[in-house]
Amino acid sequence: MKLSKATFIFLAVGIFVILAASLGMTYSQRNREQSQLKEELALAQQRLKKYPAQELSSQKKELESQLAKAESQLKAAKDSLYKSIESIETTDALFKIAKSCNVEVTGIRSPGVTTQQLEGVTLSSLPLTVTVEGNVLNLIDFVSKWTEGYQTGAVKSVEITVPEPPEEKTAEQGGTKIEEQKPSAIINVFIYTYEGG
């Protein structure tokens, strides 16, 4: 079957129209995408104009400064936590020694961990003021065991108070009975730690 010249021309025109329509649609889509990209580029350029390089540089420096400050605060918090744990461990050991010596701890005070220079070496120092009650021999035993238990510690002072016997007080008070007080001791100690460096 042979195609007539008119049919051939009609087919050619049809194919040309289809190709032209496809090319037109592709061109139209390409123009839309190009137009959208131009709008996005213009918007990005406007945003860049709002943030000049100097401002971005100063913001970067400010953020780095804030980061350094936060890291410093984190280190300080870790140190404080370490020192609190050290203080808790020391207090726990103190109560164990007191129990083994049959004395009662009635008070513990500490201003917190500080640093101190000893023989040219910087050490962390935990000063404690401990008040205990018990008989005199047990108080002395407590101080002795405390010193043995903390070889990195030092007893700065011990003040033992022995109250007057109750019968003498009764006579002085005109016959009224006064409750007997136990001997007590106030012990000032320092516990040192060296963290190296």
C-alpha distance (Angstrom), angle and dihedral (degrees) to the residues before:
residue distance angle dihedral
M1 . . .
K2 3.76 . .
L3 3.75 122.8 .
S4 3.73 116.8 -129.2
K5 3.72 120.3 -123.6
A6 3.82 91.6 -108.4
T7 3.82 92.4 51.7
F8 3.79 90.7 48.5
I9 3.79 90.9 50.8
F10 3.78 90.8 46.1
L11 3.85 90.7 51.6
A12 3.81 91.7 46.9
V13 3.81 91.3 50.0
G14 3.84 90.1 48.2
I15 3.81 92.0 50.8
F16 3.80 90.2 46.1
V17 3.84 91.2 51.0
I18 3.83 91.0 49.1
L19 3.81 91.4 48.5
A20 3.81 91.5 45.5
A21 3.82 91.4 49.9
S22 3.82 91.3 48.4
L23 3.80 91.6 48.2
G24 3.80 90.2 46.2
M25 3.80 91.8 51.9
T26 3.82 91.7 46.7
Y27 3.81 91.0 47.8
S28 3.81 91.2 47.5
Q29 3.82 92.1 49.6
R30 3.80 90.5 47.2
N31 3.81 90.6 51.5
R32 3.81 90.9 50.3
E33 3.83 91.6 50.3
Q34 3.80 91.2 46.3
S35 3.78 90.7 49.4
Q36 3.83 90.9 49.2
L37 3.83 91.2 49.3
K38 3.82 90.2 49.9
E39 3.83 90.1 52.6
E40 3.84 91.4 49.1
L41 3.81 90.7 48.0
A42 3.81 91.2 49.9
L43 3.83 90.2 49.2
A44 3.82 91.7 48.8
Q45 3.82 90.7 49.2
Q46 3.82 90.0 51.1
R47 3.80 90.2 51.6
L48 3.79 91.2 49.2
K49 3.81 90.0 51.7
K50 3.81 89.0 55.2
Y51 3.83 90.4 56.1
P52 3.79 109.5 45.8
A53 3.80 117.9 -163.4
Q54 3.82 93.2 -106.3
E55 3.79 92.0 55.1
L56 3.80 91.3 48.8
S57 3.80 89.6 48.9
S58 3.81 92.2 51.0
Q59 3.81 90.5 47.3
K60 3.80 89.2 51.5
K61 3.82 90.9 51.3
E62 3.80 91.2 47.5
L63 3.81 91.9 50.0
E64 3.83 90.9 48.2
S65 3.80 88.8 50.6
Q66 3.81 91.1 50.4
L67 3.81 89.9 48.5
A68 3.82 91.8 51.6
K69 3.82 90.2 48.5
A70 3.82 91.8 49.3
E71 3.83 90.9 49.1
S72 3.81 89.6 50.2
Q73 3.81 91.3 50.2
L74 3.80 90.1 48.3
K75 3.80 90.7 52.4
A76 3.82 90.7 48.5
A77 3.81 90.5 49.6
K78 3.82 90.9 50.1
D79 3.82 90.6 49.3
S80 3.79 91.0 48.5
L81 3.80 91.4 49.0
Y82 3.81 90.7 48.9
K83 3.80 90.6 50.3
S84 3.82 91.6 47.7
I85 3.80 90.4 51.9
E86 3.81 89.4 48.5
S87 3.82 89.9 51.3
I88 3.82 92.0 48.9
E89 3.81 91.9 49.6
T90 3.80 90.6 49.5
T91 3.81 92.5 49.6
D92 3.81 91.3 48.3
A93 3.82 90.9 52.4
L94 3.80 90.1 47.4
F95 3.83 91.8 56.7
K96 3.81 91.6 47.6
I97 3.81 91.6 52.7
A98 3.82 90.6 46.2
K99 3.80 91.4 52.0
S100 3.80 92.2 49.4
C101 3.83 90.0 51.0
N102 3.84 94.8 46.6
V103 3.80 94.2 -118.8
E104 3.78 127.4 128.5
V105 3.79 121.6 -129.7
T106 3.80 106.3 -137.3
G107 3.78 99.3 173.0
I108 3.80 144.7 8.9
R109 3.79 124.8 -172.2
S110 3.76 130.3 177.6
P111 3.79 132.6 167.3
G112 3.83 87.8 -148.5
V113 3.76 135.1 -104.3
T114 3.79 116.3 -33.7
T115 3.78 134.9 170.1
Q116 3.78 124.1 -109.2
Q117 3.80 136.3 -176.5
L118 3.79 115.3 -126.7
E119 3.80 119.2 175.5
G120 3.82 89.4 -20.2
V121 3.84 93.8 -52.5
T122 3.81 121.7 115.0
L123 3.81 111.7 -132.7
S124 3.79 135.8 177.6
S125 3.78 108.5 -115.2
L126 3.79 128.5 -161.3
P127 3.83 108.9 -164.9
L128 3.81 114.8 -160.7
T129 3.78 132.5 -175.4
V130 3.80 107.8 -158.6
T131 3.80 124.9 -171.7
V132 3.82 117.3 -161.5
E133 3.81 136.1 173.9
G134 3.79 130.0 -152.7
N135 3.77 139.9 98.4
V136 3.80 116.6 -44.1
L137 3.81 96.7 -106.9
N138 3.80 91.0 50.7
L139 3.81 90.8 49.2
I140 3.81 90.4 52.9
D141 3.81 89.8 46.3
F142 3.81 89.5 51.4
V143 3.83 92.7 53.2
S144 3.80 90.2 46.8
K145 3.82 94.1 49.8
W146 3.78 91.3 44.4
T147 3.80 89.9 54.8
E148 3.82 91.4 48.2
G149 3.81 91.9 46.4
Y150 3.80 94.2 51.4
Q151 3.76 108.7 45.3
T152 3.80 88.5 166.4
G153 3.79 89.6 54.1
A154 3.75 133.7 82.5
V155 3.79 131.0 -153.2
K156 3.78 106.3 -134.7
S157 3.78 97.0 -175.3
V158 3.81 143.3 -12.5
E159 3.77 122.8 -158.1
I160 3.81 114.6 -172.8
T161 3.77 118.4 -167.3
V162 3.80 119.3 -161.7
P163 3.82 112.8 -169.7
E164 3.79 122.1 -139.5
P165 3.80 116.2 -91.6
P166 3.84 112.5 -89.2
E167 3.82 95.7 -117.6
E168 3.81 92.1 60.5
K169 3.78 91.1 49.9
T170 3.80 91.8 47.8
A171 3.80 90.7 56.2
E172 3.80 92.0 47.5
Q173 3.83 92.8 48.5
G174 3.78 93.9 53.3
G175 3.78 99.7 -104.0
T176 3.83 99.9 -48.3
K177 3.78 113.0 134.5
I178 3.80 115.2 -119.4
E179 3.78 122.6 -162.0
E180 3.79 112.3 -105.9
Q181 3.79 114.9 -107.2
K182 3.76 122.5 -144.0
P183 3.78 124.1 -128.6
S184 3.80 111.2 -96.9
A185 3.76 138.5 -167.2
I186 3.78 134.0 -152.7
I187 3.80 109.8 -152.8
N188 3.79 123.8 -169.9
V189 3.80 111.8 -160.4
F190 3.79 138.2 169.8
I191 3.79 123.9 -151.5
Y192 3.79 114.2 -160.1
T193 3.79 129.5 -158.6
Y194 3.77 130.1 -177.5
E195 3.78 117.8 -153.6
G196 3.79 96.1 -174.9
G197 3.76 127.2 -124.6
